[in-house]
Amino acid sequence: HAEPVVAGGVVYATSGDGTVSALDAATGGLRWTFRTGGPVQFDHVVMDGTVFVANTSGRLMALDAATGRPRWSRRLHVAGDLVGAAGRLYVWTRSRPWSPDAEVVAIDAASGKRAWAFRPEGQVLNPSPVLAGDVVHVAGEHGMVYALAAASGARKWRFRAGGARDRTYLARAGGVVYAASTDGQVHALEAASGKARWSSEIAGSVGFRPLAAGGAVYLGSRDGTTYALNAASGTRLWRFRAEGERAGYRWGAAVASGLLYITGVDGTLRALDAATGTVRRSFRTGAPIETGPVVAGAFVYAGSSNGDVHAFPA
């Protein structure tokens, strides 16, 4: 369920049975495994020589990246992907599993101790990842984007990016946060002030985290279409539609060397010309690609629904 993370020549991957695996990035050789004791469904973080991972059984753990040995563990009902920055983890949590009340918690990465918490307005059923840095950005399920002080969690500003029932997804590049909601609205916001640089719209319903890279913003819609917008103006550059109707598919994207790698609704990994959207090549495996793509060095890494991790030549 979670994207692989590549760091220091190692691919760190998790599986639905709760196993964390460290693989040699060049060969796929197994370096170590660790069982967390519960299913892993959320993205993990590798930071400062530590792998941070959370399972759905209510446990957040820090593992030594070189050996897989635990450094600390704490009880926490994590409800979304982990994010790390400047010695802290930022994560959505719940007081109990499947509670509609969720909050963002900042955790000291070295000790596992809680630093602060922020609860947005209303209920949050499906939290989106947090964007962390000098300002922590949070998107809710009511069309709202919040900016929080990294040191205290105090709210700095908020911006309505969608309707009262719309989920919002975030990406950041430099000093700009791109907010895309399920109603197709896309906004470029000043990260420090929340002021809108531009607002645009796509024809589809955004259902995944955008990608901002190389002067463009790439978005995936629920119907399998990929859109490219000009990052400076919001004007549409191109769109590409992948055929298929696979339920629950997960759109992902990565950019490298003028190519946009995307996972499609048909389970295929494609390399598109980042400037035009033209298909350059595609990769198909025995089972649909579900996670990634992640580009590192000469390889593109992705995970498939049968539990395999794949390394393709970029």
DOBA-18742 format. One record per atom (N, C-alpha, C): residue in one letter; x, y, z. Coordinates in steps of 0.2 Angstrom, whole numbers, plus 5000, padded with zeros to 4 digits. Layout:
<tigus>
AXYZ;...
</tigus>
This chain:
<tigus>
H500449945000;H500050005000;H500450065000;A501050065003;A501550125003;A502050124998;E502250184996;E502750194991;E503450174994;P503850144990;P504550134993;P504950194993;V505450194998;V505850254999;V506550234997;V506950274994;V507650254992;V508050304995;A508550284999;A509050325003;A509650285004;G510250325002;G510850295003;G511050225000;G510750214994;G510850154990;G510450094993;V509950114997;V509450064999;V508750074998;V508350024996;V507650034995;V507250005001;Y506850055004;Y506550035010;Y505750025008;A505549965009;A504849945007;A504449915012;T503749925012;T503349895017;T502849855014;S502549805018;S502049765015;S501449765019;G500849745016;G500249735020;G500249695026;D500649645027;D500749605032;D501149635038;G501349695037;G501749735042;G502449725042;T502749695037;T503449685036;T503849745033;V504349775036;V504849825033;V505449785030;S505549795024;S506149765021;S506649815018;A507249805019;A507849845016;A508149805011;L508149835005;L508449804999;L509049844996;D509549804993;D510049844990;D509749874984;A509849934983;A509549974977;A509749954970;A510349924970;A510649904963;A510449834962;T510349794967;T510249714965;T509649694968;G509349724973;G508749694976;G508849644981;G509549634983;G509749594988;G509449614995;L509249564999;L508949585005;L509449595011;R509349655014;R509849675019;R509549655026;W508949675027;W508649655033;W507849665033;T507449635037;T506749635038;T506549645045;F506049685046;F505749695053;F504949685052;R504649645057;R503949645057;R503649685063;T503249735061;T502949785065;T502349755069;G502149695068;G501549675072;G500849695070;G500849725064;G500149745061;G500249765054;P499649775050;P499749795043;P499949865043;V500349875037;V500649945036;V500349965029;Q499950025030;Q499550045024;Q499750115022;F500150155027;F500350225026;F501050225024;D501250285020;D501950295018;D502350305024;H502950275024;H503450285029;H503950335027;V504450355032;V504950405031;V505650375033;V506150395029;V506850385031;V507150455032;M507450465038;M507750525040;M508250515045;D508850545044;D509350545049;D509550475051;G509550435046;G509850365048;G509250325051;T508650345051;T508150305054;T507550295050;V507250235050;V506550225046;V506050235051;F505550275050;F504950285054;F504350255050;V504050215054;V503450175051;V502850165056;A502250165053;A501650155058;A501250105055;N500950065059;N500550005057;N499750025059;T499349985057;T498650005058;T498449975065;S498849935068;S498749915075;S498849965080;G499050025078;G499150075083;G499850085086;R500350075082;R501050075084;R501450115079;L501850165082;L502250205078;L502950185080;M503450175075;M504050145077;M504650185073;A505250185077;A505850205074;A506350155073;L506550135067;L507050085066;L507750105064;D508250075066;D508950095063;D508950075056;A509150125052;A509050115044;A509650065042;A510150055046;A510650015044;A510549935046;T510249925051;T510149865054;T509349835055;G508949885055;G508249875056;G508049865064;R508549875068;R508349865075;R507949925078;P507449915082;P507049965085;P507450015089;R507350085088;R507650135092;R507050155097;W506450165095;W505950175100;W505250155097;S504750155101;S504050135099;S503550165104;R503050185101;R502550215105;R501850205102;R501350205107;R500650185105;R500350245102;L500150245096;L499850295092;L499350275086;H498750295086;H498350275081;H498450325075;V498950305070;V499050345065;V498550335059;A498350395056;A497850385051;A498050415044;G498650415043;G498850445036;G499650435035;D499850455030;D500550445028;D501050495033;L501550465034;L502050505038;L502450555034;V502650605037;V503050655034;V503550685039;G504150685037;G504750705041;G505050775039;A505350815043;A505650875042;A506050905048;A506650925047;A507050955053;A506950925060;G507050855060;G507050825066;G506350805069;R505850815065;R505150805068;R504750765063;L504250725065;L503750685061;L503150725062;Y502750725057;Y502050755057;Y501650705054;V501050695058;V500650635056;V499950645058;W499450625054;W498750625056;W498650565061;T498250585067;T498150535071;T497350535073;R497150485077;R496450475079;R496550455087;S496050475091;S495950455098;S495850375098;R495550355093;R495350275092;R495250265085;P495350205083;P495350185076;P494650205073;W494650235067;W494050245063;W493650305066;S493950335071;S493550395074;S493550455069;P492950485068;P492950545063;P493350605065;D493550605071;D493950665074;D494650645073;A495050685069;A495750675068;A496150745069;E496750735071;E497150795072;E497850775070;V498250835068;V498950825066;V499350835072;V499850785073;V500250785079;V501050795076;A501350835080;A502150845078;A502450805084;I502950755081;I503250715086;I504050725085;D504450725091;D505150735091;D505450665088;A505750665082;A506050605079;A506550565083;A506850605088;A507450565091;A507150525097;S506550555100;S506350525106;S505650495106;G505250515101;G504550495100;G504050535104;K504250585107;K503850625112;K503450675107;R502850685110;R502350735106;R502550805108;A502650845102;A502750915103;A502150965103;W501750955098;W501050985098;W500550955094;A499950975094;A499450945090;A498951005087;F498650995082;F498151035078;F497550995076;R496951025078;R496350985075;R496051035071;P495951015065;P495551065060;P494751065061;E494451105058;E493751105059;E493351045056;G492851025059;G492450965056;G492750905057;Q492450855054;Q492750785054;Q493150765048;V493650725049;V494150705044;V494150635044;L493850605038;L493850535037;L494450505033;N494650545029;N495250515025;N495750565024;P496250575029;P496750625029;P497250625023;S497350685021;S497950685016;S498550695019;P499150685016;P499750695019;P499850775021;V500350785026;V500550845028;V501150865024;L501150935023;L501750965020;L502150995025;A502750975026;A503151005032;A503751045030;G503951095033;G504551135032;G504551195037;D504751255035;D504751315039;D504051325041;V503551305037;V502851315039;V502551245037;V502051225041;V501751155040;V501051165037;H500951135032;H500351145028;H499951085029;V499251095030;V498851035031;V498151045027;A497950995024;A497351005020;A496750955023;G496150985024;G495650955027;G495150925022;E494650895024;E494150865020;E493550915018;H493650975020;H493051025019;H493351085015;G493751065010;G494051115005;G494551165008;M494751155014;M495151205018;M495951185018;V496351235017;V497051225018;V497251265024;Y497651235028;Y497951275034;Y498651275034;A498951335036;A499651345037;A499851345045;L500251305047;L500451305055;L501151325056;A501251355061;A501951365063;A502251305065;A502851285062;A503251225064;A503451215071;A503551265074;A503751265081;A503251255086;S502651275085;S502151275090;S501451245088;G501351245081;G500751215078;G500151275078;A500351335080;A499851385079;A499651405072;R499051415071;R498851435064;R499051495062;K499351495056;K499651565053;K499151585048;W498851545044;W498251565039;W497851505037;R497351515033;R496951465030;R496651495024;F496551445019;F496251465012;F495751415010;R495251435008;R494751385005;R494851364998;A495051304997;A495251284990;A494751244986;G494251224990;G493651184987;G493051194991;G492551154989;G491851164992;G491851124999;A491351135002;A491251115009;A491251035010;R491251005005;R491250925005;R491850905001;D492350944999;D492850924995;D493550914999;R493850854997;R494450835000;R495050874996;T495550894999;T496050934996;T496750904996;Y497150904991;Y497750874991;Y498250924989;L498850924992;L499350974992;L500050944989;A500450994986;A501050984984;A501451054985;R502151044986;R502451114987;R503151114983;A503251164980;A503851174976;A504151244978;G504751254981;G504951314983;G504451354988;G504351414987;G503851444991;G503151444989;V502951394985;V502251394983;V501951324985;V501351324987;V500951264989;V500451264983;Y500351204980;Y499851194975;Y499351154979;A498651174979;A498151144982;A497651124977;A497451054976;A496951034971;A496450994975;S495851004974;S495250974977;S494850934972;T494450894975;T494050844972;T493550874967;D493450934967;D492950964962;D493350994956;G493950984956;G494351004950;G494751064951;Q494651104956;Q494951174957;Q495651164959;V496051204956;V496851204958;V497051274959;H497451284965;H497651344967;H498351344968;A498751394966;A499451404968;A499451464974;L499651444980;L499651484985;L500351504988;E500451564990;E501151584993;E501151545000;A501651505001;A501751465007;A501751505013;A502051565013;A502151605019;A501451635021;S501151665016;S500551705017;S499851675015;G499851625011;G499251605009;G498951635003;K499251695001;K498951724995;K498951684989;A498451694985;A498351654979;A498751684973;R499151644970;R499451674964;R499051664958;W498751604957;W498251594952;W497751534954;S497251534951;S496751484952;S496551454945;S496451384944;S496351354938;S495851294939;E495651264934;E495151204935;E495351154930;I495251094932;I495251034927;I494551004926;A494550964921;A493850934919;A493650874924;G494150844927;G494050784931;G494050804938;S493950744942;S493950754949;S494650734952;V495050774955;V495750764958;V495650714963;G496050654963;G495950604968;G496550584971;F497150624970;F497850604972;F498250664973;R498750654977;R499250704978;R499550734971;P499550794970;P499950824964;P500650814965;L500950834959;L501750834959;L501950894955;A502350944958;A502551004956;A503350994954;A503550994948;A504250984946;A504351014939;G504951044938;G505151064931;G504651124928;G504351164932;G503951214929;G503251194928;A503051134930;A502351114929;A502051084935;V501451074935;V501051044941;V500650984937;Y500750924940;Y500450864937;Y499950844942;L499350824939;L498850804943;L498550734940;G498250694944;G497950634942;G497150634944;S496750624940;S496050614941;S495850544942;R495250544945;R494950474947;R494750434941;D494650464935;D494550424929;D495150404925;G495750414928;G496350394925;G496750444920;T496450504920;T496850554916;T497350594920;T497950604917;T498450644920;T498450714916;Y498450764920;Y498450834918;Y499150864919;A499350914915;A499950954916;A499751024916;L499851064921;L499751134921;L500351174921;N500451234918;N500951274919;N501051304926;A501551294930;A501651304937;A501651384938;A501751424933;A501751494934;A501151524933;S500751494928;S500051534927;S499451484928;G499551424928;G498951374929;G498651354923;T498851374917;T498551354911;T498751284909;R498251254906;R498451184904;R498951174899;L499351124900;L499851114895;L499651054890;W499451004894;W499250944890;W498850894895;R498550844892;R498250794896;R498350724893;F498350674897;F498450604894;F497950554898;R497550524894;R497050474897;R497250404896;A497350364902;A497450294902;A496750254902;E496750214898;E496150174897;E496150114903;G495550104905;G495450054911;G494950074916;E494750024920;E494250044925;E494350004931;R495050004933;R495249964939;R495050004946;A494649974950;A494350004956;A494950014961;G494950064964;G495450084969;G496150094967;Y496250114960;Y496950114958;Y497250184961;R497850184962;R498250244965;R498650274960;W498550334958;W498950374953;W499550394957;G500150394954;G500750414957;G501250444951;A501650484952;A502050514947;A502750534950;A503250534945;A503950564947;A504250584940;V504650634941;V504950674935;V505750664935;A506050644930;A506750644929;A506950644922;S507450684920;S507750684914;S507250694908;G506750744910;G506250764904;G505750714904;L505650664908;L505150614908;L504750614914;L504050604913;L503550594918;L503350524919;Y503550494924;Y503350424925;Y502650424929;I502150384927;I501550384930;I501250314931;T500950294936;T500550234936;T499850244934;G499550194930;G498950204927;G498350164930;V497750184927;V497150144930;V497150074927;D497550064922;D497649994920;D498249954923;G498549984928;G499049944931;G499749954928;T499849994923;T500449994919;T500850054921;L501550054921;L501950104922;L502150134916;R502050204915;R502250234908;R502750294910;A503150304904;A503550364904;A503350404899;L503050464901;L502850514896;L503350574895;D503350604889;D503750664888;D503450714893;A503850744897;A503550784902;A503250854899;A503550874893;A503350934890;A502750924886;T502550864883;T502050854879;T501550804881;G501650764885;G501250704887;G501250644882;T501750644877;T501750594873;T502050534876;V501750474875;V502050414878;V502750394875;R503250384879;R503850364876;R503950294877;R503750264883;R503750194883;R503350174889;S503250104890;S502850084896;S503150014898;F502950004904;F503149944908;F502549904911;R502549844909;R501949804912;R502249744915;T501949734921;T502149674925;T501549624926;G501749564929;G501249514929;G500649534934;A500749584938;A500149614942;A500149684942;P499649714943;P499549794942;P500049824947;I500349884944;I500749924948;I500349964953;E500549964959;E500049994964;E500450054968;T501050054969;T501450104972;T502050124968;G502250194970;G502750224966;G502450264961;P502850284956;P503550264955;P503950314959;V504550284960;V505050324964;V505750324959;V505950384957;V506550384953;V507150394958;A507650354957;A508350364961;A508850344956;G509350384955;G509950364950;G509650334944;A509850274942;A509750244935;A509150204935;F508750204941;F508150154941;F507550194943;V506950164941;V506350184943;V506050124947;Y505850134953;Y505650084958;Y504850094959;A504550034959;A503750034960;A503649964963;G503049964966;G502749904969;G502149874966;S502049814965;S501449784962;S500949754967;S500349734965;S499849714969;S500049644972;N500449604969;N500649534972;N501149534977;G501449604979;G501949604984;G502649614981;D502749614974;D503349624971;D503649694971;V504249704972;V504549764971;V504949764965;H504849814960;H505249814954;H505649874953;A506249854950;A506749914948;A506749914940;F506549964937;F506649974930;F507150014928;P507550004922;P508050054920;P507650124918;A507850174921;A507550244920;A507650264912;
</tigus>
